Structures are given as structure tokens and as C-alpha cells.
Amino acid sequence: MSSPQEIILSEPRSFCAGVDRAIGIVERALGKFSAPIYVHHEIVHNTYVINELRGKGAIFIEDLDDVPPGATLVFSAHGVSKAIQHGAQARGFQIFDATCPLVTKVHVEVAELHKEGYEFIMIGHKGHPEVDGTMGQLDSGIIHLVEDVADVARIQPTQTDKLAVVTQTTLSVDDAAEIATAIKARFPLVRSPKQQDICYATQNRQNAVKLMSPQIDILIVVGSPTSSNSIRLRDLAVKLGTEAYMVDDATELQPEWFEGKSHVGLTAGASAPEILIKQVIDRTKALGAVSVRKMAGIEETIKFPLPKGLKLDGPTLDVLGGDLHAGSRCC
């Protein structure tokens, strides 16, 4: 029975700019207005982050009726429907929108093309809050959701001259391309996005897994079960023939996974903080790993500003403490 010899760290990994901004909005609101701060849906899909913010006074809700009058409300990074926006405004809450700017870009595109008479085909996962938020930008029946190639044959738009495709930002790049090809085959006049909707961070992390897979015997993805982009990383590795597991934290690692495995790949979804990567490294070393090597990869330098009313006068916000800041790397 052999133990793992080397841990190979994916680059990039962990927080993206949109997640960093969203968590920063909640942290800054807690500091400026005091607890409690209400957040519509989990600010990002990570158990550790949610528990940390809950401990500092954030209250996560799904129903606006659970927010008391005069409260401060933050919309999650996934975006919300027009109905939620209007309902919150009507109740007079102080609102800060933590929607990822790349999701907002999709919402703006939908609004602009709708004015030109377009209907939409959205590639995404039913029930995901980002999909609900994007589809909720327009009246029911104008955006048609497809989850796979089979769905493309089933949808029935009211016209085919003005159809546009939009996508959930955290999809598998390859799966989305396959579905988009099927849409184009059925609806030749369909309009593709001006720029691909799948976000840069999702693409970068998937590309890193593609480069890493031939070098490793097993991949560990740090991410919560609700994190779409984390699930895509695990699924991609499996599709490439690499044994892969997704864990919320180091306590979920199973020693038998590493039996006979010399090279362990390690990555994290865009909503998983770097502190969890460090804990997984420590646990894997305890199981026998003797070295850690970083892959060469893209350095992400994108930063998104905080909303008006929360901008800092002093230094850059240290999100959830130094261990969790997007710019902090553990090794």
C-alpha cells in the first residue's frame, strides 16, 4: 500500500473577483451598519463562508417577508429576479446588490435584446438561483431553459426569427458548446452572445484541470455540494478519465482514495476560500504526501468595485480575514 508522494496545486483556484466582491459587500455592510444584515439566498455557495458570515451577524433568507422593516438587505452574487428587486424596493429596505458583474452583463443583454423583440434560449440548470434570476428578468415564456441537448428538441419558441442564446455563467465550457451547437442546428438564425457568457474564472479553472489531469492519479476539488462551478470541475476530471472527488473540507477526505496514488491534484471552486485548500494540504501530508508543487497558470488580476455607499476610504478590504482573501495563496 503506497501513500501519495506529491500534491499538485491548480492555478488558478479558489475565489474569483465576483465572489471576493460579494463577500466584501456583506462584510462592509456588517461593519458599517451593524448586525443583523439580511442576505437574499446564500451570498455564495460555500458552507464555510456562510457559517463565518452567519457568525458575524448575517442572516440568510429566501423570502422577503422574513426581512423586518428598515433592514439592510444584500442580494447574493447569483442575482435575483425583477420580482425580488421590485418587492425589496417596495418594502423600503436599504439594498446592496452583490450580483456578480458578469451575471449582470447577462441581465443587461437580455433586457436590451428583449426591447428588439427577441425571445431567449437559456442554457443552464433548472432551480439554480442564477438561472432563476436571469429567467426572472422577463415575463414567463420569453426565456426557454435547456439543460441538455435533448431539451433543445423539446422547446417551442413562439417565433424563430429573433432568438438569442444566453447561458448560466458557471457551466461546463464543453457541455455548453455542445448544447449551443444543437441550438444552432435547429434554429439557424439564433443569435449567440456578443461575448461568451461563461465567466473567465469558470473557464480558467476548467482549463487548469484539463492541463493537470494527465499529470495526476486523482483530483480533489474543494467546493460545497451547491456550488455549480465546483461540480463542473469534478465532472470534467472524470470525463477526462481522472478519478476525482469533491469535498466541502478536509474532514471529508477518505484515506482509501489515496492508496496507490502518487500524484494528487488539488483545486477549488470559485466560491471556496484558500484556507480550505491549506487544510486539505495538511491532511494529505498527514496521509503521506511529501511535497507540494504549483502548476504554472493564469494569474487573475480582475477586481470589481464595491457599490456606492460601501466603498472604502482606507486600504483594500480584507475579506473574512487574511486567510480568506482572494489574493492570499496558501503555499
Secondary structure, DSSP 8 states (H G I E B T S, - for coil): -----EEEE-SS-S--HHHHHHHHHHHHHHHHH-S-EEEES-SSS-HHHHHHHHHTTEEEESSGGGS-TT-EEEE-TT---HHHHHHHHHTT-EEEE---HHHHHHHHHHHHHHHTT-EEEEES-TT-HHHHHHHTTS-TTSEEEESSHHHHTT---S-SSSEEEEE-TTS-HHHHHHHHHHHHHH-TT-B--SS-SS-HHHHHHHHHHHHHGGG-SEEEEE--TT-HHHHHHHHHHHHTT-EEEEESSGGG--GGGGTT--EEEEEE-TTS-HHHHHHHHHHHHHTT--EEEE-------------TTT--SSS---TTSGGG-TT----
